[in-house]
Structures are given as structure tokens and as C-alpha cells.
């Protein structure tokens, strides 16, 4: 039996020897330069954080990898994804961006994006009044802003929605179907990036395992997909209930899915100071001032700096997050 097993291994090695020849080939400087020159760059977001030296640096989403925006429930994950998508559309006018939602329908997302794109305080409740306007109901948009609204609305649909440059999908795909959909898009469009809201709502086609193991496999499948399509995949995720303040944020407190930390290239922690005002105490037990502001902190940045954080102002009525137009090198 030992002789038979030895012969079997030798036969397998002989059959595969041609495949293994490349293991002996040297990897030269020109090979490295060729790879780097052909590799896509990271995706700019138009949002900036600061390091300990107070340098302002732009957040970038790595290609061929997974990025996560993690926050407590209802703290603005979708708002951040929409802002990044709109900024990317401006920064990359030849690219298409696809947004997959497992929570909101695409019509609500289009209205949300339109509201942020217009970025005007049109009424006391922008979203409601924009919805009423589109439905043909009485709408209380301020008369002085009505022409601005109509102009930007027409531009939004003509340049972004009708051209498929910004495409919202309300789906119930399981993770295998989602990966196939992303591969299809990469072959049939000039794909700039993918946004998924949010990972804890994804499912495998056949479960038969714990929820944590299920999410681990979902993450591995999406990571493999990101490497294949060459575009960044940015997912929203929820912190578990231990995160009651911005000082509790860490990469190991992601709900149901401890393995996300291992699979992710970039993790951004997010805390809404307005939404979390009742529990947002600093390390000394003092309440942080309640304001329309998002505390964002880099919790993981593979191959880059994690010494980055910032407090970004936002307009709750429009959903627009303050971004800074600065020319800086980025560590992402």
C-alpha cells in the first residue's frame, strides 16, 4: 500500500509539473512595474479626515478589496454611502456606480440621492416635499428655490439616472446571486464601484451553519468577487449594542460578524452625534455636544495609516455631508 501511495503521488506531481514551473521563475522589477501600471487606483470619495499632525487626507476605497462603513443602527450609514457615490460620480465622469439595497426600495433611494444632489433647504422636510412634488401632490417647496429645484432635478435625471451612471437596485439576492450580478456588471458596464446596504441582511442560499459562520462565508465570497471584478465593494454594517458612544467604536464590535475585521481592507467607524446624543459620553463620562455631525474614524486600513479621524458636518434636511476640496496625498 505504501508503494502504491508513493507511485500515486509521483504520478500526480508529474501531471502537474508544468503548472508548477512558474514557481521557479524569478519575479523581476519589470514585472512589478507592469503590475502596478495596469492595476486600478483606489476610488476617491471626496471626504477628508485628519491625522495627529492635523494634515487633511482624503478617504479612498481600495480596488480589489472590501471596505466597510460601520455604525450603530440609524446613524447614517446609507447617507454616507449616497454621499460617496455622488462624489465619485463627479470625480469619475466616465464610470458607473451601482447601489444594492436590502432595506430601502430604490424609489426612496433615488429621492434621497436627488435631495442630496440638489443640496438646498427647499422646505421644512425636503424628502417629503420632493416626494409630494414628484407624485403631483401639493408641495411646499419655497417659491424662490423652485427654479433651482427644477433645474437640478432635470440635470440629476438626465446626467446620472437616465444614463445608468447611478443605478439603485432594491434586491433580495442571496450572496451567491449577488456575486454573479457583480461579475455580470463588471463585464457589461464601465463599473467604478459597488455599494451594498448592508451586510447583516445578506444570506447564503443554503444556511446550515451559525449566523457568524454564514456571514464569514458571505464576506469571503464578496472578497473573491472584488478581486475578480477589480472594483471596490463598499458595504454598510452595524455595530453591536456595546457601541453606545463614539469612544466605543472598534473593529471587533461589528454585529454578528467578527470575521469582517479579518476580511476587510478598510473599516470606517461612524457615529452620529445628533442621533446618539443620549449615550454619547467621552472617556471621562462627560456628554459630547449634540450636533449635526458625524464622527468618523479609521478602525482598520490594511497597508495604510489608522491615525485618521474627523468630525464631518452634515445637513439633516438634505443629507449632504461636508467635504473638503484639497490636494493631498492619501494614505489609503
C-alpha positions in Angstrom: 0.0 0.0 0.0 2.9 2.4 0.8 4.4 1.7 -2.7 1.1 2.3 -4.4 0.6 5.6 -2.5 4.1 6.7 -3.4 3.5 5.9 -7.1 0.2 7.8 -7.0 1.9 10.9 -5.6 4.7 10.8 -8.2 2.1 10.5 -10.9 0.2 13.5 -9.6 3.4 15.5 -9.4 4.3 14.6 -13.0 0.9 15.6 -14.3 1.1 19.0 -12.5 4.8 19.7 -13.1 4.1 22.1 -15.9 1.7 24.2 -13.7 4.3 24.4 -11.0 7.2 25.5 -13.3 6.3 29.1 -12.7 7.3 28.7 -9.0 10.9 28.6 -10.2 10.6 31.8 -12.3 12.2 34.9 -10.8 9.9 37.9 -10.3 11.7 40.9 -11.8 11.4 44.6 -11.3 9.8 45.0 -14.7 7.1 42.5 -13.6 6.3 44.6 -10.6 6.2 47.9 -12.7 3.9 46.2 -15.2 1.5 45.1 -12.5 1.5 48.5 -10.8 0.9 50.3 -14.0 -2.0 48.1 -15.0 -3.6 48.0 -11.6 -6.6 50.3 -11.0 -6.1 53.1 -8.4 -8.2 53.4 -5.3 -11.5 55.2 -5.5 -11.6 58.7 -4.2 -14.6 59.7 -2.1 -14.4 63.5 -1.7 -14.5 63.1 2.1 -11.5 64.1 4.2 -10.2 63.1 7.6 -7.2 64.4 9.7 -4.2 62.7 11.3 -2.5 63.6 14.5 -0.4 66.2 12.7 -3.7 67.8 11.5 -3.0 67.0 7.9 -6.2 66.7 5.9 -6.3 63.4 3.9 -8.9 62.1 1.6 -10.6 58.8 2.2 -10.1 56.3 -0.6 -11.8 53.0 -1.2 -9.3 50.3 -2.3 -10.0 48.4 -5.5 -10.0 44.6 -5.5 -11.0 44.7 -1.8 -13.8 45.2 0.7 -14.4 48.4 2.6 -16.9 48.8 5.4 -18.8 51.8 6.8 -19.8 50.6 10.3 -22.2 52.4 12.6 -24.9 51.8 15.2 -28.4 51.4 13.7 -29.9 54.6 12.1 -26.7 56.5 12.5 -26.3 57.5 8.8 -24.7 54.5 7.0 -26.9 55.0 3.9 -26.3 58.7 4.0 -22.6 58.2 3.8 -22.8 55.7 1.0 -25.0 58.0 -1.0 -22.6 61.0 -0.5 -19.6 58.9 -1.5 -21.5 57.7 -4.6 -22.4 61.2 -5.7 -18.9 62.5 -5.1 -17.4 59.6 -7.1 -19.8 60.3 -10.0 -18.3 63.8 -10.1 -14.7 62.7 -9.7 -15.1 59.9 -12.3 -17.3 61.1 -15.1 -16.8 58.0 -17.3 -17.7 55.5 -14.6 -20.9 53.8 -13.5 -21.8 53.1 -9.8 -24.3 50.6 -8.6 -26.0 50.7 -5.2 -27.7 47.5 -3.9 -30.1 47.9 -1.0 -31.6 45.2 1.1 -33.5 47.6 3.3 -34.9 50.6 1.3 -36.7 50.5 -2.0 -34.9 52.1 -5.0 -37.5 54.8 -5.3 -36.8 56.1 -1.8 -33.1 55.9 -2.5 -33.4 57.9 -5.7 -35.3 60.6 -3.8 -32.7 60.5 -1.1 -29.9 60.9 -3.7 -31.8 63.7 -5.6 -32.3 65.6 -2.3 -28.5 65.4 -1.5 -27.6 66.2 -5.1 -29.8 69.4 -5.1 -28.4 70.3 -1.6 -30.8 73.1 -0.9 -33.1 73.6 2.1 -36.2 73.5 -0.1 -38.7 73.1 2.7 -39.1 72.1 6.3 -39.0 68.4 5.3 -37.2 68.1 2.0 -37.7 64.4 1.4 -41.5 64.6 2.0 -42.0 67.7 -0.2 -39.8 66.3 -3.0 -41.9 63.1 -2.9 -45.2 65.1 -2.9 -43.9 67.1 -5.9 -43.0 64.0 -7.9 -46.4 62.4 -7.1 -48.2 65.5 -8.3 -49.5 66.4 -4.8 -49.4 69.8 -3.2 -45.8 70.6 -2.3 -44.5 73.3 -0.1 -41.1 73.9 -1.8 -40.1 77.6 -1.3 -41.0 79.6 -4.4 -37.6 81.3 -4.5 -35.9 77.9 -4.9 -38.4 76.3 -7.2 -36.4 77.1 -10.4 -33.2 75.8 -8.8 -35.0 72.6 -7.8 -36.4 72.1 -11.3 -33.0 72.8 -12.9 -31.0 70.4 -10.7 -33.7 67.8 -10.8 -33.6 67.7 -14.6 -29.8 67.6 -14.5 -29.8 64.7 -12.0 -32.1 62.5 -14.1 -30.6 63.5 -17.4 -26.9 63.0 -16.4 -27.0 60.4 -13.7 -30.2 58.3 -13.6 -31.2 58.1 -17.3 -27.7 57.3 -18.3 -27.3 54.5 -15.8 -24.3 56.2 -14.3 -26.0 55.9 -10.9 -28.1 52.8 -10.6 -30.1 51.8 -7.5 -31.2 48.2 -7.0 -33.7 47.1 -4.3 -32.9 43.3 -4.2 -33.3 40.2 -2.2 -30.4 38.3 -3.9 -28.6 35.7 -1.7 -24.8 36.3 -1.6 -24.1 33.9 -4.5 -26.6 35.6 -6.7 -25.2 39.0 -5.7 -21.7 37.9 -6.6 -22.9 36.7 -10.0 -24.7 40.0 -10.5 -21.5 42.0 -9.8 -19.5 39.8 -12.2 -22.1 40.5 -14.9 -21.9 44.2 -14.3 -18.1 44.2 -14.5 -18.3 42.6 -17.9 -21.2 44.7 -19.3 -20.5 48.2 -17.9 -17.7 50.6 -17.1 -18.0 49.8 -13.4 -16.5 52.3 -11.0 -17.7 50.9 -7.7 -20.4 49.0 -5.8 -22.2 49.9 -2.7 -24.2 47.4 -0.6 -26.6 48.4 2.3 -26.0 46.3 4.4 -24.1 43.1 5.1 -26.1 41.8 8.0 -29.1 41.5 5.7 -27.3 39.2 3.2 -27.9 35.4 3.3 -26.4 32.3 1.8 -28.6 30.2 -0.5 -28.3 27.2 1.9 -27.7 28.1 5.5 -27.0 25.0 7.7 -24.5 26.9 9.8 -24.3 29.5 12.6 -25.0 33.1 11.6 -21.4 34.1 12.3 -20.1 31.3 10.0 -22.7 32.3 7.4 -21.5 35.9 7.4 -17.9 34.8 7.3 -18.6 32.8 4.1 -20.6 35.7 2.6 -17.6 38.0 3.2 -15.2 35.5 1.7 -17.4 35.2 -1.4 -17.6 39.0 -1.8 -13.9 39.4 -1.3 -13.2 36.9 -4.1 -15.7 38.8 -6.3 -14.0 42.1 -5.5 -10.6 40.7 -6.6 -12.2 39.3 -9.8 -14.1 42.5 -10.9 -11.2 44.9 -9.9 -13.6 47.5 -8.5 -14.1 48.5 -4.8 -17.0 47.0 -3.0 -18.1 49.2 -0.1 -20.6 47.7 2.4 -22.5 49.2 5.3 -22.5 47.2 8.5 -23.9 47.6 12.0 -22.0 47.8 15.3 -23.3 45.6 18.1 -25.1 47.1 21.1 -21.9 47.6 23.0 -21.2 50.7 21.0 -23.1 53.4 22.8 -20.7 56.3 22.2 -18.1 57.3 19.6 -15.4 56.2 22.0 -16.7 52.6 22.0 -16.1 52.2 18.2 -13.7 49.4 17.3 -13.2 46.9 14.5 -14.2 44.0 16.7 -17.6 45.3 17.7 -19.3 44.6 14.4 -22.7 42.8 15.0 -22.8 39.1 14.3 -19.7 39.0 12.2 -16.3 39.0 13.9 -14.6 37.8 10.7 -15.4 41.0 8.9 -12.3 42.5 10.6 -10.1 39.9 9.0 -11.6 40.2 5.5 -11.8 43.9 5.3 -9.1 46.1 3.8 -10.7 49.3 5.2 -13.1 49.8 8.1 -14.5 53.2 8.9 -16.4 53.7 12.2 -19.3 56.1 12.1 -21.2 57.8 15.0 -23.9 60.4 14.5 -23.6 62.9 17.4 -27.2 64.0 16.9 -28.7 60.5 16.9 -26.6 59.2 19.7 -26.8 62.3 22.0 -28.3 60.4 24.9 -25.5 57.9 25.3 -22.5 59.7 23.7 -20.2 60.2 26.7 -16.4 60.6 26.5 -13.9 58.7 28.5 -14.4 61.0 31.5 -18.2 60.4 31.4 -19.0 63.8 30.0 -21.6 64.1 27.3 -20.4 65.1 23.9 -22.2 68.1 22.5 -25.2 67.1 20.4 -24.8 68.5 16.8 -25.5 67.5 13.2 -22.1 66.0 12.8 -20.6 62.6 12.1 -17.6 61.3 14.0 -15.7 59.1 11.5 -12.6 57.1 12.5 -10.4 54.7 10.5 -10.5 51.5 12.5 -8.6 49.4 10.0 -6.6 50.3 6.9 -4.5 47.4 5.6 -1.2 48.8 4.4 -2.1 52.3 5.4 -2.5 54.6 8.4 -5.2 54.2 11.1 -4.2 57.5 12.6 -7.1 59.3 10.9 -10.4 60.6 12.2 -12.7 63.6 11.8 -15.9 65.2 12.6 -17.8 65.9 9.4 -20.8 68.3 9.5 -24.0 67.3 7.6 -27.3 68.9 6.8 -30.0 66.6 8.1 -32.6 68.1 5.8 -30.6 67.5 2.6 -28.4 64.6 3.7 -25.3 66.4 2.4 -22.1 65.7 4.2 -19.4 68.4 4.3 -16.4 67.6 2.1 -13.2 69.5 1.6 -11.6 70.1 -1.8 -7.9 69.8 -1.1 -5.0 68.4 -3.0 -3.3 66.0 -0.7 -1.6 62.6 -0.9 -3.7 59.9 0.6 -2.5 57.0 2.8 -5.4 54.8 1.7 
